[in-house]
Amino acid sequence: MLLTNKVAFITGTSRGIGKNIVEQYAINNATIYANARTEGSIDDYTKKLCKKYNVTIIPLYFDVTDVTAAKNAILKIKKEQGKLDILVNNAGIMKDALIGMISADMMHEIFETNVFAVMEMIQLASKLMTRQKSGSIINISSIVGVNGNKGQLVYSASKGAIISITKTAAKELAPNNIRVNAIAPGMIDTAMFRSISESHQSELVNNIGMGRIGSPEDVAKACVFLASDLSNYVTGQILGVDGSAIV
Amino acid sequence: MTNLEKYTQAFIDTLDITEEQTKGLEYRSITQWDSVGHMQLITALEDAFGIMMDTDDIIDLSSFEKGKEILKKYEVEIK
């Protein structure tokens, strides 16, 4: 159990990768604050995990773009736990459009959730982590943030921004022993991936060296590594979890 | 300790200055109060008064006197 005595805060946990990160962290004995946007959406799931793994999981319902709500979440963790060891910035949205058909609203919406909310959360979490002189921040980027992808100008730009945010925050927070890393998942079997057309899905799978799309568990286990003491000297890194995919 | 004493002590401890030096003190007017010192000062003030300041207020806290005004927003009266 790699996360015993650690307090984790994970955003975007109602489905897919985020949901799986909660389970993997529960398996590894962390105390977890799990964020989701829709009130009540993760109550049943988190109760089941609490019982199954004998851990504490507290749902926190708010939109990550709501800075006041995010601040209140951090204050709650500070009051209840006195510390925060792990932050996983997983919440994100994906919308595709070709160049020439990208509205300003779409750009703003994606950047508000995928980039600005992440920056704010890092600022808030680092306040607690700086006091305790330790912490691990894990940001979820994407293979398309590294390589770009047709039809995903805004989404890939937002995930590319996560890469530079990660590298800069790693440099700035290293003196306080706070590590900041990112995971760049490839094609992962989630509702987000399945929302694209089947023909496009097949095309993408054909470009994966390992011949299969990844599971949310594949990504979640990498998050366990980066949250745990196994990665105590790892910071500023972008870890691809993509089965040798070409995009 | 009064709030003013706690407030002043936060400046003295984090910026390594004397009480006399707090009078009229402004951000960047001394080498210790650079951006790194500023964040340490904010942490000390937040801990001293049990508050968490908004980013805009952190940025606006540009002097010893200004800080007193800003803390009023958090229901902390410095006197």
HADDOCK unambig.tbl for C-alpha pairs under 7 A between the chains (distance, minus, plus):
! none
